[in-house]
Every structure is written in structure tokens, then in C-alpha cells.
């Protein structure tokens, strides 16, 4: 998941078939949010110099990803834990 994100390489520098996957990756959202918090809007510019997203958009996407991951994996973990007893 980390290697197909903008953690190491900008999304614009990836192959065209990987770009949509990398843009929808939760690690990309969290990396862009960290860059925004550290460097301001300059930290999340694309190749054309336009901002990738707004701060509010990144926060909302981050919350949605975290809620989605929790909604999927908490019930699975509870089910697995109950099977072990």
C-alpha cells in the first residue's frame, strides 16, 4: 500500500495506470495531509503548480478512510476473537 502512494514518488511521476490507484490510496491522503501541516499549501502542489487538495478536503478524506477501515476491521477482529474462545 505504501509503495503505490505519494509517500516516495509524486503521483504525477507514476505510470498512467497507477495514478488513479495512488490518488485513492489512504497513505497518499495521509502523506499529503502531513506535507500540508509541515510545509503549508506549497507541500502538496502537483507538477503544474496547482494544489492537489485543500486542507479541509484532506481532513475529511482522512476521517472517511479511518472510519471505513474501522468499520471493516473491527467487526472482523471481534468475530475472530470470539472464534478463539
C-alpha positions as CSV (number, residue, x, y, z in Angstrom):
1,X,0.0,0.0,0.0
2,X,2.8,2.4,0.8
3,X,4.7,1.8,-2.4
4,X,1.7,2.8,-4.5
5,X,1.2,6.1,-2.8
6,X,2.8,9.5,-2.9
7,X,5.0,8.7,0.1
8,X,8.1,8.3,-2.0
9,X,7.2,9.5,-5.5
10,X,4.7,12.2,-6.6
11,X,1.6,10.8,-8.2
12,X,2.4,12.7,-11.4
13,X,5.6,10.8,-11.8
14,X,3.9,7.4,-11.7
15,X,2.7,5.3,-14.7
16,X,-0.7,6.4,-16.0
17,X,-2.3,3.1,-14.9
18,X,-1.0,3.6,-11.3
19,X,-2.1,7.2,-10.9
20,X,-5.8,6.6,-10.1
21,X,-4.8,3.8,-7.6
22,X,-2.3,6.1,-5.9
23,X,-4.7,9.0,-5.7
24,X,-7.3,6.8,-4.0
25,X,-4.8,5.3,-1.6
26,X,-5.2,6.3,2.1
27,X,-1.5,6.6,2.6
28,X,-1.4,9.3,-0.2
29,X,-4.1,11.2,1.7
30,X,-2.2,11.0,5.0
31,X,1.1,11.9,3.3
32,X,-0.4,14.9,1.7
33,X,-2.0,16.0,5.0
34,X,1.4,15.6,6.7
35,X,3.0,17.7,4.0
36,X,0.3,20.3,4.2
37,X,0.8,20.6,8.0
38,X,4.6,20.8,7.8
39,X,5.0,23.0,4.7
40,X,1.7,24.6,4.1
41,X,0.0,24.6,0.7
42,X,3.3,24.5,-1.0
43,X,3.9,21.0,0.2
44,X,1.1,19.5,-1.9
45,X,1.4,21.1,-5.3
46,X,1.2,18.9,-8.4
47,X,3.5,19.2,-11.5
48,X,1.5,22.2,-12.8
49,X,1.8,24.1,-9.6
50,X,-1.8,23.7,-8.5
51,X,-2.7,22.4,-5.1
52,X,-3.6,18.7,-5.0
53,X,-6.4,19.3,-2.4
54,X,-7.4,21.7,0.3
55,X,-6.7,21.2,4.0
56,X,-10.4,20.6,4.7
57,X,-10.6,18.1,1.9
58,X,-7.6,16.2,3.2
59,X,-9.0,16.1,6.7
60,X,-12.4,14.8,5.5
61,X,-10.8,12.2,3.3
62,X,-8.6,11.1,6.2
63,X,-11.6,10.8,8.6
64,X,-13.6,8.8,6.0
65,X,-10.7,6.4,5.3
66,X,-10.2,5.9,9.1
67,X,-13.9,5.3,9.6
68,X,-14.1,2.9,6.7
69,X,-11.1,0.9,7.8
70,X,-12.5,0.7,11.4
71,X,-16.0,-0.3,10.1
72,X,-14.5,-3.2,8.2
73,X,-11.8,-4.5,10.5
74,X,-13.3,-4.0,14.0
75,X,-16.2,-6.5,13.3
76,X,-13.7,-8.9,11.7
77,X,-11.4,-8.7,14.7
78,X,-14.3,-9.2,17.1
79,X,-15.5,-12.2,15.1
80,X,-12.1,-13.8,15.1
81,X,-11.6,-13.2,18.8
82,X,-15.0,-14.8,19.6
83,X,-14.0,-17.9,17.5
84,X,-10.8,-18.3,19.5
85,X,-12.8,-18.7,22.8
